[in-house]
C-alpha cells in the first residue's frame, strides 16, 4: 500500500459560484453525492475534486460506483483515486486503496429526488482488506475537462465484498479539492 503523496494537500471547499473554484451551488452540495437520489454534487474546482466521507459503519471497500448526473456529460468523472485514513479527515495521511478509470455513459439520471438507474452508472472493482474511519474519493480526470466548467456526479458509493454500501445519508461528508500529486496515478 502506498501513502498519500506528501506533495498533495486536501483543501476544504465552500458554498459559492466562483469558476474555477473549490465551491458548489447551494442546491448541489457534497451531501447530494451520498443521498441515493438523482440530485447531484457539483464542484466548480473541476479536476481533482471530490469528497471526504466519515461513514457511521462499514467494512473494507472492494468497489466504487458513480452515477451520472442529470446534464452535461463532459463534467462526468473519468477516473477516481480512493484513499483512507484513521486520522483527521483533512490533515491525516491517506493510505492509497485504489485508482482507475470510470466509464460513465452519456445517458443521464434524472435530477432531484429521481431514482438512480444502474444503466447510468460505472463501477470499478479492486482488492482491499483495510477498513478506515475516513475515505477520500477524488476525481482526477473529467470526461472532457477541456470544456467542462465543473465536476458533477449524482451519487458515489463504496461497496464491501458482500456488496453492502458503505456510505449512507447522514454520514459526515466534505467537498474537497486536492492540490499536488496523488500516488499512484
N, C-alpha and C positions, 0 to 999 in steps of 0.2 A: 504494500500500500504506500502510495506516495503522498507527501504532505502538500498542503495548500502552498502555492508559490509564495515565497517571502515578499516578493515584489508586489503582490496583489493586495488590494485594500477593498474591504466591503464598506460601501457608503450607503447610509440610510437615506431613502427618498422621502419626498413630501408631496402633499396635495398641491397641484398647480398646473399651469398650462405653458410653461416655457419649453420651446422647441429649439434645439435639443436640450434636454434636461432630465434629471432623475426625478420625475414627478408624474402625476396622473390626475385626470379629471375626477371630481368628487364622486360621480356615479360609477367609476371604473377603477376602484381601489384594489389593492392587493388581496383583500378578503374575498373578492369575486373569483380568485384563482382556485379556491378550495371549497366553494359552496355547493358543488354538484349540480349547478344550473348553467344556463346558456349565457348569462351576463358575463362580461369579460373584464380582465385586468389589462390595462393599457399603460405602458410606461414610455414617455417621450424620450427617455435615455437611449432608446434603440438597442443596439447590440450590447451584450454583457449585462443586461438587466435580468431581474428575476425576483425570487422570493427566498426568505428565510422562514422556516416553519418550525415551531416547537409543538410537536404533536402531544396530545394528552396521553396517548398509549400507542403501542405498535411494536412490530417485530422488525427484523432486518429486511430492508428493501431489496428486491431482486428484479424489479422492473419499474419503468416510469411510463405513464401515458399522458399525452397532452391532447386537448380537444381544440379544434379550430374555432375561432371567434366568428362573429356574425358579419364581418365585412373585410375588405382589403387583404387578400391572400399574401401580398408582398410583406406584410407585417408579421406573418407567422414565424415562430421559431423553426429553424432548420437544423439546429444542433442543441445539445444540452451538456452541462457539466454538473455533476452531483457530488457534494461533499457532506460530511457530517462532523459534528463536534459535540463534546460533552462539556465544553466551556461556554464562555459568554458568546451569544449568538452573533455579535458584531465584531468583537475583538479576539474571539477564540481562534485557535489554529484549526482549520478544517482539514480533515483527512479525506483524500480523494477516494470516492467509491466507484464512480463510472462516468464515462462520457461517450458520446456517439451522435449519430445523425438522427434526425426526426423528419419523416416524410409526410407532413400533413397534407391532406387533399385540398384541392381548390374549392370543393363543396363546403358550405358553411353551416354551422349550427345556428339556430335562432338565438336572439339575444334575450335579455331579461330573465324571466322565470321559465323559459322553454327548457324542455328535456334535452340532455346531451345525447347525441347519436354516435354509437360506436363507429359507424361508417365515416364520421367526420373527425377521426382521431388517429393518432400514431403512437405505437408502443415500441419501446426498446427494452430488451431483457439483458441482464448481466448477472454475474456471480458475485455474491456478497453474503457474509455471515455476521457482519457487525451491526449493532444497534446503537444509535446515538440519540441524544436529547434534542438536538437541533439539526435541521437539514437545510443546506444551501442548494437551491436549484437555479442555475444561471443558463441563459440562452445566448451563447457567444455569437451565433450566426443567424441572420434572418433569411427568409426565403428570397427576398430581393431587397437587401439592405441598401442598395444604391438609390432606390426611390422611396423606401419606407420612411415615414416620419416618426415611427414609434414601433414598439413591440407589443403584440396583443396575443392573449391566449384566453379561451373560455374557461378552461379548468386544467389543473395539473394534479396527478395522483401518483403516489408511490404505492406499490403493491408488494406484499411479502410472498414467500414461496407458496403459501396456501391461497394466494390471490385475494387476500384481505387488504382493503385500503388502509393506509397508514394516516393520511391527513383527514381531518373532519372539520366541518363548520364549527367555529368556536375556538379552534386551536389558535395560538398566538402566531400571527403572520406579519412580516415586514416586507415592504417593497424595497429592493436594493439595486445598486449597480456596482459592478466590480471593475476596478481600475488595476491594470497590470496583467501579468501573465498567469493563466491557470495551467496547472500541470496534471497529467499530460493533456495535450490538446489533440 
